[in-house]
């Protein structure tokens, strides 16, 4: 069964939710966080991934998984990946475990 990737309109909603989560983290943590680039080119079984590529942070989303499980991905994957971004900005990726205590604190 072929699954169509999410539409540009739905991608815009995901980007807006990503921005909202970043702004909320900034409000709660009393810190300013820049918007991170968001791309919809992730393949495979992961719904999302935060990484730093050539010095540039980016959140990658899987447009096929978002298409199949949009509500769940919007509710769970977006804040999950934003928490990785915020953890990186606050602590540095090399200084923390991917789902360690710092990341869990950000998620809460």
ZIPESUL-V904273 format. One line per field, one symbol per residue. ss: DSSP state (h for helix, s for strand, l for the rest). phi: phi as a letter, one per 40 degrees, with the letter a starting at -180 (. if undefined). Layout:
ss = ???
phi = ???
This chain:
ss = lllllllhhhhhhhhhhhhhhhhhhhhhhlllllllsssllllllllssssssllsssssslhhhhhhlhhhhhhhhhhhhhhhhhhhhhhlhhhlllllhhhhhhhl
phi = .cbccccccccccccccccccccccccccfacbcccdbbbbcbgcccaababbfgbcabbbcccccccbdcccccbcccdccccccccccbgcccbcdbccccccccc
